[in-house]
Amino acid sequence: MSQQAEEDLHPLVCRFGALGDMVLITPLLRALYQRGGRACDLVTIGRVNALLFEQMPYVRNVFSIDSRAAPYWLDRSQRRLIETLRGMRHRHVWICETDPRSYRLLARAGIRRDNSACQLDLEPVPGEHYCETWLRLAGLSPGGFAPPMRESLAPYTELFVSAAEREACRQWLHERGVDPIAPIVCVQAGNRRTTRRGRVDRNSNTKYWPPRNWAAVIDEICVRLPRAQVLLCGVAAELGMCHDIMADCRSDSRVIVVAGDLPLRRLLALLSLAHSCISVDTGPAHVAAALNCPLVVLFGKADPARFRPVSATSPVRVVVGHADAVQATEPDMAYIEVGQVVDEWLGATPMRIDENA
C-alpha cells in the first residue's frame, strides 16, 4: 500500500475549540477508531489542545493553528496547516464546527461540506448533550468509510496519563510540600472570564463565585476529611483570586496555591491522582471527569444538559443556582449556596470519606 493510500485511511477530525470543547469530542475519536481500526488525525487550535491528546491511542497526529480569526495570508500557522493537509489528502473527514470561518479555512485544503461529514448536516436535537451529538456525527460515513457502528457507544469522555507522568507529579507534589499519599482535593475557582481585564465579579463573568464561599466549602472539606490537602488550581492570571480564597480559609495551613504551576500534562496527572475536584464549569472540570476524578461542577448560564462533564466511572454532580427555588428563573451562580456544594461533594465521594484517614 502506498504512503498516500495509508494516509487516506486515517480519519481526519476538525474541531477548533477550547479545552472543554476538545475533551467533549473524545467519544467521537474513540468511535472512529473502533469503526475503522485507525487512529485519527486532528486539526485544532492552540498548543494546549495539541498537548491534551498525548498518550491517547485514538489520536495519531495533532495539527494546530494559532488563531482562526487572523487573516489567512498574515497567519503562518494557517498556511502551514493548509500545506500539510493538501499533502495528506485525507478521504474521510469529520468537521465538528458550525462557524463559517472554519469551513472557509478548510476549503483551502479541498475539504468541503460535500466531501466530509459535517456538524451542519446533523438535525439539531433540543437538549441533546454534545457527546451524543458527536457520536451521531461519528456514525456518518463520508466517501464509504468503514461499516457503520453496530451498537451504540456510551457517551463518556476519556483522557490518558502515563505512569511516568504520575510519578513526576508525585515528585512535584513532594517538592511543593504536599503529601501525595494524603487525600488531595483540587479546587478550580477561575475560568477564562476571570483572566480578562477588569473586576472578576463583573456582570459578564457569569461563572464567578465569591472567594468567601469557596473558603467556606474548603473549611468544611477539611473538617470532613481531616487529612485532606486542598490545592487551588488555575493559570497564573488566577493567582490573585486563589490567594483571596486562601486568605478567607480558617484551615489555610492545609490549603496550597498551585495556580501558575500547572502545565497541562501536570494538571492531567494531578487530577488522575486526586481524591476529588470541585470546579466551575470550565475546561479543567471536563478534564477531571475524563480522568474519572469524582467531580462537583458549578454551572452559571450554560445548560448542563448539553455541556456537563461526563465520566466513564466516577460521579459528576452539577450545582445550579436560581433566584427563586420554586419558579423556573434563569440560572445564576450567585444563588448557589455553600451547603449545596458541600452536600454534592459528599454525595460524589461517599466511599472516599474516611474520618480516620
Salt bridges, closest charged atoms under 4 A:
GLU6 OE2 - HIS10 NE2 3.99
GLU6 OE2 - ARG38 NH1 2.84
GLU7 OE1 - ARG60 NH2 2.71
ASP21 OD1 - ARG15 NH2 3.94
ASP41 OD2 - ARG60 NH2 2.64
ASP41 OD2 - HIS90 NE2 2.75
GLU54 OE1 - ARG265 NE 3.97
GLU97 OE2 - ARG15 NH1 3.24
GLU97 OE1 - ARG68 NH1 2.95
ASP99 OD2 - ARG68 NH2 3.57
ASP99 OD2 - ARG101 NH2 2.89
ASP114 OD1 - ARG112 NE 2.96
ASP121 OD1 - ARG113 NH2 2.54
GLU128 OE1 - ARG136 NH2 2.93
GLU158 OE1 - ARG30 NH1 3.18
GLU165 OE2 - ARG265 NE 2.85
GLU167 OE1 - ARG170 NH1 3.60
ASP179 OD2 - ARG227 NH2 3.51
ASP201 OD2 - ARG199 NH2 2.74
ASP219 OD2 - ARG250 NH1 3.55
GLU220 OE2 - ARG224 NE 3.00
ASP261 OD2 - ARG176 NH1 2.85
ASP261 OD1 - ARG266 NH1 3.04
ASP281 OD2 - LYS207 NZ 3.68
ASP281 OD1 - HIS286 NE2 4.00
GLU330 OE1 - LYS301 NZ 3.42
GLU344 OE1 - ARG317 NH1 2.99
